[in-house]
Amino acid sequence: MNVCVLVPGLVLGLSLVLTVCVARSPYQAVLQHSRIRGRQQGPNVCAMQQIKGTDKKYFTNCKQWYHRKICGKPTVITYECCPGYERIPGEKGCPAALPLVNIYNTLGVVGASTTQMYSDRAKLREEIEGPGSFTFFAPSNEAWAALPTEILDALVSNVNIELLNALHYHMVNRRLTSEELRHGSSFASMYQDFHVHIHHYSNGVVTVNCARLIKPDQHATNGIVHVVDRVITAISNNVQTLIDIDDDLETLRTAIAAAGLTAMLENEGQYTVFAPTNEAFEKIPQETLNRILGDPVALRDLLNYHILKQMQCAESIVSGTPMETLQGTVLEVGCDGDQMTLNGKAIITKKDQLGTNGVIHYINELLIPDSAKTLLELAEGSSVSTATKLFDEAGLRPHLTGSEALTMLAPLNDAFKGSVTMTPDMRKLMTNHILKEQLSSKSLYHGQELETLGGLRLRVFVYRNNLCIENACIAAHDKTGRYASMFTVDKVLTPPMGTIMDVLKADDRFSLLVGAIQTAGMTELLNQQGALTFFAPTNDAFNTLPQAELNRLMRNPQELSAVLRYHLGEGMLVSGGVGSHTRVKPLHGEKLELGVRNYTVYINKVPVADADLMATNGVVHGVNSIIKPLPPKGDREQADGPAAPLRSAASKVDSKSFRNDDLFQKVIRSRSSRTMSHGQ
C-alpha cells in the first residue's frame, strides 16, 4: 500500500503540487484499515476482529471485515485504542498518547506483566530500565501460561540463568519498528547472537520465530516492545538436521536422501516442509509406495510437492490460500479454527518446528501429486468412477497402471445412462477412449487427428466456448500423470462409423430423408469427403407437413434440394460447440440461428431431438420439425407471428462458410483443406 501526501513546491516561479508516495508495510496497511473502521468510535480507535469463544484478536483487513471469519470461525468486532494511545474518562475514543516510559514499565502497561515479573526475577530489570535502545519481543501473559509446567520450572530455577538467557533471546540490541521487521529478515539476539527470524506476510501478520506479534510498536524511552503470542526458543539447526534427528521422520529422511534433496534442505533458504511421518508413509499401499520410491523422477516430484517455495508459519494463515510448491503445482494451505489444513484436510499434527532455513509442519497423510501417479491413480476418487470400472472390465488395467505414454478420455459418471454392462462392443468402445500418446489439451488444435488403442482416428474441434474430441468435450482440467494423462469429457465417445449417408441409412428414423436426398440428387454430396453439419429431419418432421405440400415438394427436386441444403452447414459443429447466439451459414439460404436452453440445442427455435451422430465427413443432429427461416427480428418480437413459407428457404446461395457469433475467429492449423470461419 502507498500513502501519498501533497507537497507544495516552486519550480521556475510556478507553484506545483508534488505527490510523494511512501510505501507502507502490510501491517501498517492493515492497521490503517482498522483505524478507518474504528474512527466512528472516536479518535485513535482501532476495530479488531476477535474469534468467538477465544482471546485471539486481529487487526482487520477488508476481506476479514466483510466475511467476519478467521480460519473459518465467526468473529465479533471489538474496538480498542490503537497502539500508543489511551482513553480519558468522559471523552470519546482514545485521545491521549501514552506517556513514554522505559521498557520495564511499558511491559506492565501492554499486557506483558508476567514478562515484567520474570525480568525482575532474572535480574534484567536494571538493564531494561537503563540507557540503551532495545527491541523486546515480549511474550503475553497468556503465552507464559501456555508453557508446559516442566519447561517453565526449568527456566526459573538454577539461579535464574536460564530465564535470563531466555529473556535475552527475546531482545535485540537496537530499536526495530514493524516497518523494519521485513519478511525474511533476521536479527542477532542478545543471547549469544543467536538470530531471531522475522516474517512479515501480505495479510499484515508479522511473526518472530513463528510467534505472532499481537501488539506491535509499543514505544518506550529506551526502545520498543512488540507483544507476541508465545515464548520463543533459540534456533540453531537447519531443516535437514531437524529431520535427521527425529525418529518419527525416518522414512522421509531415507526418501530425501534417495531423491538427492538433502543438500537443498541444508542450504540457505526460506522453505516450508510438510513432513510426512512414518505413519503417513505406512498408510500408502505398499505396491504404490515401492513404485514411487523406485522411480527417482516420481520420488522427487512427490517430495517437492510437500515443500513450499516460501516460509509459512501457522499463525500467518487466516483463510485458505493456494501456495506454489517446489514441484510446480499448488497446495491449498488453510486453517479451521486452531487446526492448520492442507487441501481442506486437517492432517497437520505438529506445527512450526522452526529451523534456520525454514519451518516444518508434521502431517499424518502422504500427499501424492498427479505427476507421480499412474492413469488408474489419476482416475481414483474422481467423478469418472463408472468409466474407470469399465476400463478395468474391458481388460485395460495394464494400460492404466503401466508406463506407456497414453491419454485417457474419461467420461463423467453422468455421461452413462442407466446400467452399463460389458459387451464386445463396449470393450471396443472403451479401447477407443485411450489415445496412443501423452497429450496436453493446451496443445490440441482444430482438425488434429488422434489415434486410439483401437486403431481409430479421432478428430479435434476447437470452438471458442469448448474443446472437443469428436462429440465429447473436455469438462475439467487435464490430470497429467507420471507417464500418461487423463482428459475428463462430458460424453461417451461415438466414433464415426461411416459417411453422413451411411449414418442416415443405418437409422430407420431417417428413411423418408434418405429417399428425399436421393430424389434431390444429393447422395454424392453426403458421401464425399468434407465437413458438414446436417440438421437432419426425421420421419416425424416430414409427417408434420401437410400431405399435399409434401407431395408437391417431393415432385420438385430443385426446391427439395434447396430445402435440404438449408439444413446443411459447411463445417462441423457438435452440440458442445453451440453457445448463445451461434450462427451457421447454410449451403442454401440465410443464416441458421442456434442456442442452448436446458441442455437442449435449438436451430431457429426447433429443438434437436438427437445430437452428435458422428460421421467421417460431418455430424448429424436429428430434428423432428422441418427448419424454416425465422421472420425478421422486428416481426419476431410478436409472440405468435405466421411462420415463413417453406419455399423461402430457396434463396440465393452464399459462400460456403460456417459462422458462429460465439467463435468469432478463424480456427487455423487444420490438417485438411476445409476451413471453418467464425464471425458476425
C-alpha positions as CSV (number, residue, x, y, z in Angstrom):
1,M,0.0,0.0,0.0
2,N,1.2,3.5,-0.8
3,V,0.4,6.6,1.3
4,C,0.5,9.8,-0.8
5,V,1.0,13.3,0.6
6,L,0.8,16.6,-1.2
7,V,3.9,18.8,-1.0
8,P,3.9,22.3,-2.4
9,G,6.9,23.5,-4.3
10,L,8.2,26.2,-6.6
11,V,9.8,25.5,-10.0
12,L,10.5,28.4,-12.3
13,G,8.2,30.6,-10.4
14,L,5.3,28.2,-10.7
15,S,3.6,26.7,-7.7
16,L,3.5,23.0,-8.1
17,V,2.0,20.2,-6.0
18,L,4.2,17.2,-5.8
19,T,2.9,13.8,-4.8
20,V,5.2,11.9,-2.6
21,C,4.3,8.3,-2.1
22,V,5.7,6.3,0.8
23,A,5.4,2.5,0.7
24,R,3.9,1.1,3.8
25,S,4.3,-2.3,5.2
26,P,1.4,-4.8,5.1
27,Y,1.0,-4.5,8.9
28,Q,0.8,-0.7,8.6
29,A,-1.8,-1.0,5.8
30,V,-4.0,-3.3,7.9
31,L,-3.6,-1.1,10.9
32,Q,-4.7,1.9,8.8
33,H,-7.8,-0.1,7.7
34,S,-8.6,-0.9,11.3
35,R,-8.3,2.8,12.2
36,I,-10.7,3.7,9.4
37,R,-13.2,1.1,10.6
38,G,-12.9,2.3,14.2
39,R,-13.0,6.1,13.6
40,Q,-16.7,6.4,14.3
41,Q,-15.9,5.3,17.9
42,G,-13.7,8.3,18.3
43,P,-10.1,9.3,17.6
44,N,-7.3,6.6,17.6
45,V,-9.8,3.7,17.9
46,C,-9.0,0.5,16.0
47,A,-11.5,-2.1,15.0
48,M,-10.4,-5.6,16.0
49,Q,-11.8,-9.0,15.0
50,Q,-12.0,-11.4,17.9
51,I,-12.7,-15.1,17.2
52,K,-15.8,-16.1,19.1
53,G,-15.0,-18.1,22.3
54,T,-11.3,-17.2,22.3
55,D,-9.0,-14.3,23.2
56,K,-7.4,-14.2,19.7
57,K,-7.7,-10.8,18.1
58,Y,-6.6,-9.5,14.7
59,F,-6.4,-6.1,13.1
60,T,-8.9,-6.3,10.3
61,N,-8.4,-6.1,6.5
62,C,-11.2,-5.6,4.0
63,K,-11.8,-9.3,3.3
64,Q,-12.0,-10.2,7.0
65,W,-14.2,-7.2,7.8
66,Y,-16.9,-8.3,5.3
67,H,-16.7,-12.0,5.8
68,R,-16.4,-11.8,9.6
69,K,-14.5,-15.0,9.7
70,I,-10.9,-16.0,10.6
71,C,-9.9,-19.6,10.0
72,G,-13.5,-20.4,9.2
73,K,-14.7,-19.3,12.6
74,P,-17.1,-16.4,13.1
75,T,-15.7,-13.2,14.7
76,V,-17.1,-10.3,16.7
77,I,-15.9,-6.7,16.2
78,T,-14.3,-5.1,19.2
79,Y,-12.9,-1.6,19.5
80,E,-9.7,-0.8,21.3
81,C,-7.2,2.0,21.5
82,C,-4.7,1.9,18.6
83,P,-1.1,1.2,19.6
84,G,0.3,4.2,21.5
85,Y,-2.9,5.7,22.7
86,E,-5.2,5.5,25.8
87,R,-8.6,6.6,26.9
88,I,-9.5,9.6,29.0
89,P,-12.6,9.2,31.3
90,G,-15.5,11.1,29.9
91,E,-14.0,11.6,26.5
92,K,-14.8,9.8,23.3
93,G,-12.3,7.4,21.8
94,C,-8.6,7.3,22.7
95,P,-7.4,11.0,22.5
96,A,-4.4,10.7,24.7
97,A,-0.9,9.5,23.6
98,L,0.5,7.0,26.1
99,P,3.3,8.6,28.2
100,L,6.7,7.3,27.2
101,V,8.3,5.2,30.0
102,N,11.1,2.7,29.9
103,I,10.7,-0.8,28.6
104,Y,10.3,-2.3,32.1
105,N,7.3,-0.1,32.8
106,T,5.9,-0.5,29.3
107,L,5.7,-4.2,29.8
108,G,3.3,-3.7,32.7
109,V,1.1,-1.4,30.5
110,V,0.7,-3.5,27.4
111,G,-0.4,-6.9,28.8
112,A,3.1,-8.4,29.4
113,S,3.2,-8.1,33.2
114,T,4.4,-11.8,33.5
115,T,7.4,-10.9,31.4
116,Q,7.9,-7.9,33.6
117,M,7.8,-10.2,36.7
118,Y,10.3,-12.6,35.2
119,S,12.5,-9.7,34.2
120,D,12.7,-8.8,37.9
121,R,13.4,-12.4,38.9
122,A,16.2,-12.8,36.2
123,K,17.8,-9.5,37.3
124,L,17.0,-8.0,33.9
125,R,15.1,-5.0,35.3
126,E,18.1,-2.7,35.7
127,E,19.1,-3.3,32.1
128,I,15.7,-2.6,30.6
129,E,15.2,0.4,32.8
130,G,18.5,1.9,32.0
131,P,20.1,3.6,28.9
132,G,20.1,1.9,25.6
133,S,17.9,1.2,22.6
134,F,16.4,-2.2,22.7
135,T,13.7,-4.2,20.9
136,F,11.8,-6.6,23.3
137,F,9.6,-9.3,21.8
138,A,7.7,-9.8,25.0
139,P,5.5,-12.9,25.5
140,S,2.0,-12.0,26.6
141,N,0.7,-13.2,30.0
142,E,-1.2,-15.9,28.1
143,A,1.9,-17.1,26.3
144,W,3.7,-17.8,29.6
145,A,0.6,-19.5,31.0
146,A,0.6,-21.8,27.9
147,L,4.1,-23.1,28.5
148,P,4.3,-26.7,29.9
149,T,5.0,-26.7,33.6
150,E,8.2,-28.6,33.3
151,I,9.7,-26.1,30.9
152,L,8.7,-23.1,33.0
153,D,10.1,-24.8,36.1
154,A,13.4,-25.4,34.3
155,L,13.6,-21.7,33.3
156,V,13.0,-20.2,36.7
157,S,15.4,-22.5,38.6
158,N,19.2,-22.7,38.6
159,V,19.8,-19.2,39.9
160,N,17.7,-17.9,37.0
161,I,20.5,-18.0,34.4
162,E,18.3,-20.0,32.0
163,L,15.5,-17.5,32.5
164,L,17.8,-14.6,31.8
165,N,19.1,-16.4,28.7
166,A,15.6,-17.0,27.5
167,L,14.6,-13.3,28.0
168,H,17.8,-12.1,26.3
169,Y,16.8,-14.3,23.3
170,H,13.6,-12.2,23.0
171,M,15.7,-9.0,22.8
172,V,17.6,-7.2,20.0
173,N,20.2,-4.5,20.9
174,R,18.6,-1.8,18.7
175,R,15.1,-0.3,18.1
176,L,13.1,-2.1,15.4
177,T,9.7,-0.9,14.4
178,S,7.2,-3.0,12.5
179,E,8.3,-1.2,9.3
180,E,11.8,-2.5,9.8
181,L,10.7,-6.1,10.5
182,R,10.8,-7.1,6.9
183,H,9.8,-10.5,5.5
184,G,12.7,-13.0,5.6
185,S,15.0,-10.8,7.8
186,S,16.8,-12.0,10.8
187,F,18.5,-10.1,13.7
188,A,21.1,-11.1,16.2
189,S,19.5,-11.5,19.7
190,M,21.2,-10.6,22.9
191,Y,21.6,-14.2,23.8
192,Q,25.0,-15.3,22.3
193,D,24.0,-13.6,19.0
194,F,21.5,-16.3,18.1
195,H,19.3,-14.9,15.5
196,V,15.5,-14.3,15.7
197,H,13.7,-14.8,12.4
198,I,11.1,-12.3,11.1
199,H,8.3,-13.0,8.6
200,H,6.0,-10.2,7.5
201,Y,3.1,-11.5,5.5
202,S,1.0,-9.8,2.9
203,N,-2.1,-10.0,5.1
204,G,-0.5,-7.9,7.8
205,V,0.5,-10.7,10.1
206,V,4.1,-10.3,11.5
207,T,5.9,-13.2,13.2
208,V,9.2,-13.7,15.1
209,N,10.2,-17.4,15.1
210,C,6.6,-18.1,14.1
211,A,5.2,-16.3,17.1
212,R,2.6,-13.7,16.1
213,L,3.1,-10.0,17.1
214,I,-0.3,-9.3,18.7
215,K,0.6,-5.8,19.9
216,P,3.4,-4.3,17.8
217,D,5.1,-1.0,18.1
218,Q,4.7,-0.2,21.8
219,H,7.2,2.6,22.1
220,A,9.4,3.2,25.2
221,T,12.0,5.8,26.1
222,N,14.8,3.2,25.6
223,G,13.4,1.1,22.8
224,I,10.3,-0.6,21.7
225,V,8.1,-3.6,22.8
226,H,6.3,-6.0,20.5
227,V,4.0,-8.3,22.4
228,V,4.0,-11.8,21.0
229,D,1.6,-14.8,21.5
230,R,4.2,-17.4,22.6
231,V,7.6,-17.8,24.3
232,I,10.2,-18.3,21.6
233,T,13.3,-20.6,21.8
234,A,16.7,-20.3,20.2
235,I,17.2,-21.9,16.7
236,S,20.5,-23.5,15.7
237,N,19.6,-26.3,13.3
238,N,18.6,-26.2,9.7
239,V,15.6,-28.1,8.4
240,Q,17.5,-31.1,7.2
241,T,19.1,-31.5,10.7
242,L,15.7,-31.4,12.3
243,I,14.6,-34.2,10.0
244,D,17.8,-36.2,10.7
245,I,17.3,-36.2,14.5
246,D,13.6,-37.1,14.6
247,D,12.8,-40.8,14.6
248,D,9.2,-40.1,13.5
249,L,10.6,-38.8,10.2
250,E,12.9,-41.8,9.4
251,T,11.1,-42.8,6.2
252,L,11.1,-39.2,5.0
253,R,14.8,-38.9,5.7
254,T,15.5,-42.0,3.6
255,A,13.3,-40.7,0.8
256,I,15.0,-37.3,0.8
257,A,18.4,-38.9,0.5
258,A,17.3,-41.2,-2.3
259,A,15.9,-38.2,-4.2
260,G,19.1,-36.1,-3.7
261,L,17.4,-33.3,-1.9
262,T,19.5,-33.4,1.3
263,A,21.9,-30.6,0.2
264,M,19.0,-28.3,-0.7
265,L,17.5,-28.5,2.8
266,E,20.8,-27.9,4.4
267,N,21.5,-24.7,2.4
268,E,20.2,-21.2,3.0
269,G,16.5,-20.7,2.1
270,Q,13.0,-20.0,3.3
271,Y,11.3,-23.4,3.0
272,T,8.1,-24.8,4.4
273,V,8.2,-28.5,4.6
274,F,5.0,-30.5,5.2
275,A,6.8,-33.5,6.6
276,P,5.0,-36.9,6.3
277,T,5.6,-39.0,9.4
278,N,6.4,-42.7,9.3
279,E,2.7,-43.4,9.9
280,A,1.8,-41.3,6.8
281,F,4.0,-43.5,4.6
282,E,2.6,-46.7,6.1
283,K,-0.9,-45.7,5.0
284,I,0.0,-45.9,1.3
285,P,-0.4,-49.3,-0.4
286,Q,3.0,-51.0,-0.4
287,E,2.9,-51.5,-4.2
288,T,2.3,-47.8,-4.8
289,L,5.0,-46.8,-2.3
290,N,7.6,-49.2,-3.8
291,R,6.8,-47.9,-7.3
292,I,7.4,-44.3,-6.3
293,L,10.4,-45.0,-4.1
294,G,12.0,-46.9,-7.0
295,D,11.3,-44.1,-9.5
296,P,13.7,-41.1,-9.0
297,V,11.5,-38.7,-11.1
298,A,8.3,-39.6,-9.3
299,L,10.0,-39.6,-5.9
300,R,11.4,-36.1,-6.4
301,D,8.0,-34.8,-7.6
302,L,6.4,-36.4,-4.5
303,L,8.8,-34.7,-2.1
304,N,8.9,-31.4,-3.8
305,Y,5.1,-31.4,-3.6
306,H,5.5,-31.3,0.2
307,I,7.7,-28.2,0.1
308,L,6.6,-24.6,-0.4
309,K,8.7,-22.0,-2.1
310,Q,8.2,-19.6,0.8
311,M,8.2,-19.9,4.6
312,Q,4.7,-20.1,6.0
313,C,4.2,-20.1,9.8
314,A,0.9,-21.4,11.1
315,E,0.0,-18.1,12.7
316,S,0.2,-16.3,9.3
317,I,-2.8,-18.3,8.0
318,V,-6.2,-16.7,8.4
319,S,-8.0,-18.3,5.5
320,G,-7.4,-20.8,2.7
321,T,-4.7,-19.7,0.2
322,P,-3.2,-21.5,-2.8
323,M,0.6,-21.7,-2.4
324,E,3.1,-22.9,-5.0
325,T,5.2,-25.9,-4.2
326,L,8.7,-26.7,-5.5
327,Q,7.0,-29.4,-7.7
328,G,5.3,-26.6,-9.6
329,T,1.7,-27.1,-8.6
330,V,-0.2,-25.6,-5.7
331,L,-1.4,-26.7,-2.3
332,E,-4.4,-25.0,-0.6
333,V,-3.0,-24.1,2.8
334,G,-5.7,-23.0,5.2
335,C,-7.0,-23.3,8.7
336,D,-10.1,-24.4,10.6
337,G,-10.0,-22.8,14.0
338,D,-6.7,-23.8,15.6
339,Q,-6.2,-26.6,13.0
340,M,-3.9,-25.9,10.0
341,T,-5.3,-27.6,6.9
342,L,-3.9,-28.8,3.6
343,N,-6.3,-29.1,0.7
344,G,-9.1,-28.7,3.2
345,K,-8.0,-31.6,5.4
346,A,-6.8,-31.2,9.0
347,I,-3.8,-33.6,8.6
348,I,-1.2,-31.5,10.4
349,T,-0.2,-33.0,13.7
350,K,2.6,-30.6,14.8
351,K,3.2,-27.1,13.7
352,D,6.0,-24.5,13.5
353,Q,9.1,-26.6,14.0
354,L,11.5,-23.8,13.1
355,G,14.9,-24.2,11.5
356,T,17.4,-21.6,10.4
357,N,16.3,-22.0,6.8
358,G,12.6,-22.9,7.1
359,V,9.8,-24.4,9.1
360,I,8.4,-27.9,9.3
361,H,4.8,-28.9,9.9
362,Y,4.3,-32.6,10.5
363,I,1.5,-34.4,8.6
364,N,-0.1,-37.8,9.0
365,E,-1.0,-38.3,5.4
366,L,1.2,-38.6,2.3
367,L,0.4,-36.1,-0.5
368,I,0.9,-37.7,-3.9
369,P,0.9,-35.2,-6.8
370,D,-0.7,-36.1,-10.1
371,S,2.8,-36.1,-11.7
372,A,3.7,-39.2,-9.6
373,K,0.5,-41.2,-10.4
374,T,-0.5,-43.8,-12.9
375,L,-3.6,-43.4,-15.0
376,L,-5.6,-45.6,-12.6
377,E,-4.5,-43.5,-9.6
378,L,-5.4,-40.3,-11.5
379,A,-8.9,-41.6,-12.0
380,E,-9.5,-42.9,-8.5
381,G,-11.6,-40.8,-6.2
382,S,-12.8,-38.6,-9.0
383,S,-16.1,-38.1,-10.9
384,V,-15.2,-40.8,-13.5
385,S,-15.6,-43.9,-11.4
386,T,-18.0,-45.6,-13.9
387,A,-15.5,-45.2,-16.7
388,T,-12.7,-46.5,-14.5
389,K,-14.7,-49.6,-13.7
390,L,-15.5,-50.1,-17.4
391,F,-11.8,-49.7,-18.4
392,D,-10.9,-52.4,-15.8
393,E,-13.7,-54.7,-17.0
394,A,-12.6,-54.2,-20.6
395,G,-9.2,-55.7,-19.7
396,L,-7.4,-52.4,-20.0
397,R,-5.9,-52.2,-16.4
398,P,-2.4,-53.0,-17.6
399,H,-2.5,-49.8,-19.7
400,L,-3.9,-47.8,-16.8
401,T,-1.1,-49.0,-14.4
402,G,1.9,-49.2,-16.7
403,S,4.4,-46.8,-18.1
404,E,3.0,-46.3,-21.6
405,A,2.7,-42.7,-22.9
406,L,-1.1,-42.5,-23.2
407,T,-4.1,-40.2,-22.8
408,M,-7.3,-41.5,-21.4
409,L,-10.6,-39.9,-22.3
410,A,-12.7,-40.5,-19.2
411,P,-16.4,-39.6,-19.4
412,L,-18.1,-38.2,-16.4
413,N,-20.3,-40.6,-14.5
414,D,-23.4,-38.6,-15.7
415,A,-22.5,-39.4,-19.3
416,F,-23.5,-43.0,-18.8
417,K,-27.3,-43.6,-18.9
418,G,-28.7,-46.4,-16.8
419,S,-26.8,-49.6,-16.1
420,V,-23.9,-50.4,-18.3
421,T,-22.7,-53.9,-19.0
422,M,-19.5,-55.1,-20.6
423,T,-20.1,-56.4,-24.1
424,P,-17.7,-56.9,-27.1
425,D,-18.9,-53.6,-28.5
426,M,-18.4,-51.8,-25.1
427,R,-14.9,-53.3,-24.8
428,K,-14.1,-51.9,-28.2
429,L,-15.6,-48.5,-27.4
430,M,-13.5,-48.3,-24.1
431,T,-10.4,-49.2,-26.1
432,N,-11.1,-46.2,-28.3
433,H,-11.2,-43.9,-25.3
434,I,-7.4,-44.3,-24.9
435,L,-5.1,-42.4,-27.2
436,K,-1.7,-43.6,-28.1
437,E,0.3,-40.6,-26.8
438,Q,0.5,-38.5,-23.7
439,L,-1.1,-35.2,-24.6
440,S,-2.0,-31.8,-23.1
441,S,-5.3,-30.2,-24.0
442,K,-3.5,-26.9,-24.5
443,S,-1.5,-28.4,-27.4
444,L,-4.5,-29.6,-29.3
445,Y,-5.6,-27.8,-32.5
446,H,-8.6,-27.8,-34.8
447,G,-8.5,-30.6,-37.3
448,Q,-5.9,-32.6,-35.5
449,E,-6.3,-36.4,-35.6
450,L,-5.6,-38.6,-32.7
451,E,-5.1,-42.4,-32.9
452,T,-6.7,-44.6,-30.3
453,L,-5.6,-48.0,-29.0
454,G,-8.4,-49.5,-31.0
455,G,-6.9,-48.1,-34.2
456,L,-9.5,-45.3,-34.9
457,R,-8.5,-41.7,-35.7
458,L,-10.5,-39.2,-33.7
459,R,-10.8,-35.5,-34.7
460,V,-10.2,-32.4,-32.6
461,F,-12.6,-29.5,-32.8
462,V,-11.7,-26.1,-31.3
463,Y,-14.5,-23.7,-30.5
464,R,-14.4,-20.5,-28.6
465,N,-16.5,-22.0,-25.8
466,N,-15.2,-25.6,-25.9
467,L,-12.6,-28.0,-27.0
468,C,-14.0,-31.3,-28.2
469,I,-12.7,-34.7,-29.4
470,E,-15.5,-35.9,-31.7
471,N,-18.7,-35.4,-29.8
472,A,-17.1,-35.4,-26.4
473,C,-15.9,-32.1,-25.0
474,I,-13.4,-31.5,-22.2
475,A,-15.1,-30.9,-18.9
476,A,-12.3,-30.4,-16.5
477,H,-8.6,-29.5,-16.3
478,D,-6.2,-32.2,-17.5
479,K,-4.7,-34.5,-15.0
480,T,-1.1,-35.2,-16.0
481,G,0.4,-38.3,-14.5
482,R,3.9,-39.8,-14.5
483,Y,3.6,-41.3,-17.9
484,A,0.0,-40.7,-19.1
485,S,-2.7,-38.0,-18.9
486,M,-6.4,-38.0,-18.3
487,F,-8.9,-35.8,-20.0
488,T,-12.3,-35.7,-18.3
489,V,-15.0,-35.4,-21.0
490,D,-18.7,-34.7,-20.8
491,K,-20.0,-37.5,-23.1
492,V,-19.2,-41.1,-24.1
493,L,-17.5,-41.1,-27.4
494,T,-19.5,-42.0,-30.5
495,P,-16.7,-42.6,-33.0
496,P,-17.6,-42.0,-36.7
497,M,-18.5,-45.3,-38.4
498,G,-19.3,-44.1,-41.9
499,T,-20.3,-41.1,-44.0
500,I,-23.4,-38.9,-43.3
501,M,-25.3,-41.0,-45.8
502,D,-24.2,-44.2,-44.1
503,V,-25.4,-42.8,-40.7
504,L,-28.8,-41.9,-42.1
505,K,-29.3,-45.2,-43.9
506,A,-28.5,-47.1,-40.7
507,D,-31.2,-45.3,-38.7
508,D,-34.9,-46.1,-39.5
509,R,-35.9,-42.7,-38.2
510,F,-34.4,-41.1,-41.3
511,S,-35.9,-43.4,-44.0
512,L,-38.0,-40.6,-45.5
513,L,-35.0,-38.3,-45.5
514,V,-32.9,-40.8,-47.3
515,G,-35.5,-41.0,-50.1
516,A,-35.7,-37.2,-50.3
517,I,-31.9,-37.0,-50.6
518,Q,-31.9,-39.4,-53.4
519,T,-34.7,-37.6,-55.1
520,A,-32.8,-34.3,-54.7
521,G,-29.7,-35.8,-56.2
522,M,-27.6,-35.1,-53.0
523,T,-26.4,-38.6,-52.3
524,E,-22.9,-37.9,-53.7
525,L,-22.6,-34.7,-51.6
526,L,-23.3,-36.6,-48.4
527,N,-20.9,-39.4,-49.3
528,Q,-17.9,-37.3,-50.3
529,Q,-15.1,-36.2,-48.1
530,G,-15.7,-32.9,-46.3
531,A,-17.0,-31.4,-43.1
532,L,-20.8,-30.8,-42.9
533,T,-23.3,-30.3,-40.1
534,F,-26.7,-31.8,-41.1
535,F,-29.7,-30.8,-39.0
536,A,-31.5,-33.9,-40.3
537,P,-35.3,-34.0,-40.4
538,T,-36.7,-37.3,-39.0
539,N,-39.7,-39.1,-40.4
540,D,-41.7,-37.3,-37.8
541,A,-40.6,-34.0,-39.3
542,F,-41.8,-34.9,-42.8
543,N,-45.0,-36.3,-41.4
544,T,-45.8,-32.9,-39.8
545,L,-46.1,-31.4,-43.3
546,P,-49.5,-31.3,-45.0
547,Q,-49.6,-34.3,-47.4
548,A,-50.3,-32.0,-50.4
549,E,-47.2,-29.9,-49.6
550,L,-45.1,-32.9,-49.0
551,N,-46.2,-34.4,-52.3
552,R,-45.5,-31.2,-54.2
553,L,-42.1,-30.9,-52.6
554,M,-41.1,-34.5,-53.4
555,R,-42.1,-33.8,-57.1
556,N,-39.8,-30.8,-57.4
557,P,-36.1,-31.9,-57.0
558,Q,-34.8,-28.4,-57.2
559,E,-37.0,-27.0,-54.5
560,L,-36.4,-30.1,-52.4
561,S,-32.6,-29.7,-52.8
562,A,-32.9,-26.0,-51.6
563,V,-34.9,-27.1,-48.5
564,L,-32.4,-29.8,-47.6
565,R,-29.4,-27.6,-48.2
566,Y,-31.0,-25.1,-45.8
567,H,-30.5,-27.9,-43.2
568,L,-26.8,-28.2,-44.1
569,G,-23.9,-26.1,-42.8
570,E,-20.3,-26.1,-44.1
571,G,-18.0,-27.2,-41.3
572,M,-18.6,-29.3,-38.2
573,L,-20.4,-28.1,-35.2
574,V,-21.0,-30.6,-32.4
575,S,-23.5,-29.8,-29.7
576,G,-20.8,-28.8,-27.3
577,G,-19.6,-26.1,-29.6
578,V,-23.0,-24.3,-29.5
579,G,-23.2,-21.2,-27.3
580,S,-25.7,-18.3,-27.1
581,H,-26.4,-16.7,-30.5
582,T,-24.4,-19.2,-32.5
583,R,-25.0,-18.7,-36.3
584,V,-24.5,-21.2,-39.1
585,K,-24.4,-20.2,-42.7
586,P,-26.3,-23.0,-44.6
587,L,-25.4,-24.2,-48.0
588,H,-28.6,-22.6,-49.4
589,G,-30.4,-19.7,-47.9
590,E,-29.9,-17.3,-45.0
591,K,-28.4,-17.9,-41.6
592,L,-29.5,-20.5,-39.1
593,E,-29.6,-19.3,-35.5
594,L,-28.6,-21.7,-32.7
595,G,-28.8,-21.6,-29.0
596,V,-29.0,-23.8,-25.9
597,R,-31.7,-23.9,-23.3
598,N,-31.9,-26.5,-20.5
599,Y,-29.1,-28.5,-22.2
600,T,-31.1,-28.8,-25.5
601,V,-29.8,-27.3,-28.7
602,Y,-32.2,-25.2,-30.8
603,I,-32.0,-24.3,-34.5
604,N,-34.3,-21.5,-35.5
605,K,-36.2,-22.4,-32.3
606,V,-36.6,-26.0,-33.4
607,P,-35.1,-28.4,-30.7
608,V,-32.6,-31.1,-31.6
609,A,-34.1,-34.4,-30.8
610,D,-30.8,-36.5,-31.1
611,A,-27.5,-34.7,-31.2
612,D,-24.0,-35.7,-32.3
613,L,-24.4,-38.6,-34.6
614,M,-20.8,-38.6,-35.8
615,A,-19.8,-39.4,-39.4
616,T,-16.5,-39.4,-41.2
617,N,-17.4,-36.4,-43.2
618,G,-19.6,-34.5,-40.7
619,V,-22.1,-34.7,-37.9
620,V,-25.8,-35.3,-37.9
621,H,-28.3,-33.7,-35.5
622,G,-31.8,-35.1,-35.7
623,V,-34.7,-32.7,-35.6
624,N,-38.4,-33.5,-35.5
625,S,-39.5,-30.5,-37.5
626,I,-38.6,-29.0,-40.8
627,I,-36.5,-26.0,-40.1
628,K,-37.9,-22.7,-41.6
629,P,-36.3,-19.3,-41.7
630,L,-37.1,-17.1,-38.8
631,P,-39.2,-13.9,-39.5
632,P,-37.3,-10.6,-39.5
633,K,-36.2,-9.5,-36.0
634,G,-39.0,-6.9,-35.6
635,D,-41.7,-9.3,-36.6
636,R,-40.2,-12.0,-34.3
637,E,-40.9,-9.9,-31.3
638,Q,-44.6,-10.7,-31.8
639,A,-45.4,-13.8,-29.8
640,D,-47.0,-15.9,-32.5
641,G,-46.4,-14.4,-35.9
642,P,-47.2,-16.5,-39.0
643,A,-44.5,-19.0,-40.0
644,A,-42.5,-18.2,-43.1
645,P,-43.4,-20.3,-46.2
646,L,-41.2,-23.3,-46.7
647,R,-40.0,-22.4,-50.2
648,S,-38.5,-19.1,-48.9
649,A,-35.5,-21.3,-47.9
650,A,-34.6,-21.4,-51.6
651,S,-32.8,-18.1,-51.6
652,K,-29.6,-17.1,-53.3
653,V,-26.6,-19.4,-52.3
654,D,-23.9,-17.5,-50.4
655,S,-20.2,-18.6,-50.0
656,K,-20.0,-21.9,-48.2
657,S,-18.9,-20.7,-44.8
658,F,-19.8,-21.6,-41.3
659,R,-20.5,-18.7,-38.9
660,N,-20.8,-18.5,-35.2
661,D,-21.1,-15.4,-33.1
662,D,-19.5,-17.2,-30.1
663,L,-16.5,-18.3,-32.0
664,F,-15.6,-15.1,-33.8
665,Q,-12.2,-16.2,-35.0
666,K,-10.9,-18.4,-37.7
667,V,-9.8,-21.8,-36.4
668,I,-6.4,-22.5,-38.1
669,R,-3.8,-25.2,-38.4
670,S,-6.3,-27.7,-39.8
671,R,-4.7,-30.7,-41.4
672,S,-7.4,-30.8,-44.1
673,S,-8.1,-28.1,-46.7
674,R,-11.6,-27.5,-45.3
675,T,-11.9,-24.3,-43.2
676,M,-14.3,-23.0,-40.6
677,S,-14.7,-19.3,-40.2
678,H,-16.2,-17.6,-37.2
679,G,-17.7,-14.1,-37.3
680,Q,-20.8,-11.9,-37.4
